[in-house]
Amino acid sequence: QVQLVESGGGLVQAGGSLRLSCAASGRTFSDYTMGWFRQAPGKEREFVARISRSGGTRYYADSVKGRFTVSGDNAKNTVYLQMNSLKPEDTAVYSCAATTAIAATSASRYDYWGQGTQVTVSS
């Protein structure tokens, strides 16, 4: 099993940046594909980005491509989501998740989840 804890959320103005962190404990996150998801009030959870076990493959939702970057630090057992050029529509609770699947964008394929961190972007 792996336990995930997110941090780094907050309130930022449109155009600003935030970096989210997801610290893993238990099995090392290099055993998993790591994903980021978000859920806005009244909306379904949506895929944001994922990074492969080796860190060599990264995949993004079209809505964040070119603005968000997912990365990992094996030594710290931590995965990051750098969010730049934030927009009000990026406001949501962001959660990291882990899966043993090689590549997955569906939340249902992820086995372990963090508690989430709130990101609010003001206009």
C-alpha positions in Angstrom: 0.0 0.0 0.0 1.0 3.6 -0.4 -0.2 6.7 1.5 -0.4 10.0 -0.3 -0.5 13.5 1.2 -0.9 16.6 -0.9 0.2 20.1 0.0 0.8 23.5 -1.7 -2.8 24.6 -2.5 -4.0 28.1 -1.8 -5.5 31.3 -3.2 -3.8 32.9 -6.2 -4.8 35.5 -8.7 -5.4 34.7 -12.3 -2.1 34.4 -14.2 -0.3 33.3 -11.1 1.5 30.1 -10.2 1.3 27.4 -7.6 3.3 24.2 -7.0 1.5 21.2 -5.5 3.4 18.4 -3.8 2.3 14.8 -3.2 4.4 12.9 -0.7 4.2 9.2 -0.7 4.9 6.8 2.1 4.8 3.0 2.2 5.8 1.5 -1.1 7.9 3.9 -3.2 6.0 5.8 -5.8 8.4 4.6 -8.4 6.3 1.4 -8.3 3.3 3.3 -9.5 2.1 5.6 -12.2 1.2 8.8 -10.4 -1.7 11.0 -11.5 -3.2 14.3 -10.6 -7.0 14.9 -10.7 -9.2 17.8 -9.8 -12.8 18.3 -8.9 -14.6 21.6 -8.9 -17.9 22.1 -7.0 -20.8 20.5 -8.8 -18.6 18.8 -11.4 -17.1 15.4 -11.9 -13.6 14.6 -11.0 -11.3 15.1 -14.0 -7.9 13.9 -15.0 -5.2 16.6 -15.1 -1.8 14.9 -15.6 0.1 11.7 -15.0 3.8 10.6 -14.9 5.1 7.2 -15.5 7.1 5.1 -13.0 10.4 6.0 -14.6 9.4 9.7 -15.0 10.1 9.4 -18.7 6.5 9.7 -19.9 4.2 12.5 -18.9 0.6 13.1 -20.2 -1.7 16.1 -19.8 -5.3 17.0 -20.2 -5.8 19.4 -23.1 -7.1 22.0 -20.7 -3.8 22.3 -18.8 -1.3 21.4 -21.6 1.4 24.0 -21.8 0.6 25.5 -18.4 1.0 22.6 -16.0 4.1 20.4 -15.5 4.2 17.1 -13.6 7.5 15.9 -12.2 8.8 13.5 -9.6 11.7 13.2 -7.2 12.4 9.5 -6.4 14.8 10.4 -3.6 12.0 12.4 -1.8 9.2 10.0 -2.8 7.3 13.0 -4.0 5.5 14.1 -7.2 4.9 17.7 -8.1 2.4 19.6 -10.2 3.7 23.0 -11.2 0.8 25.1 -12.3 1.5 28.3 -14.2 -0.8 30.9 -15.9 -3.6 29.8 -13.7 -7.2 30.6 -14.7 -10.4 30.9 -12.5 -11.6 27.7 -14.2 -8.7 25.9 -12.6 -10.3 26.3 -9.2 -10.9 22.9 -7.7 -9.7 20.4 -5.1 -6.6 18.7 -6.5 -5.8 15.2 -5.6 -2.9 12.9 -6.4 -3.4 9.2 -7.0 -1.4 6.1 -7.6 -2.0 3.2 -9.9 -0.2 0.0 -10.9 -1.5 0.5 -14.5 1.1 1.5 -17.0 -1.0 4.4 -18.3 -4.4 5.5 -17.0 -6.5 8.7 -17.2 -9.6 7.3 -15.6 -10.0 7.8 -11.9 -11.5 4.4 -11.5 -8.2 2.8 -12.4 -6.3 4.5 -9.6 -6.0 2.5 -6.4 -4.7 5.0 -3.8 -5.7 8.6 -3.3 -4.6 11.6 -1.2 -7.1 13.8 0.7 -6.8 16.6 -1.7 -5.7 20.3 -1.5 -7.8 23.3 -2.5 -6.7 25.6 -5.3 -8.7 28.8 -5.7 -7.9 31.2 -8.6 -9.4 34.6 -8.3 -10.2 36.8 -11.4 
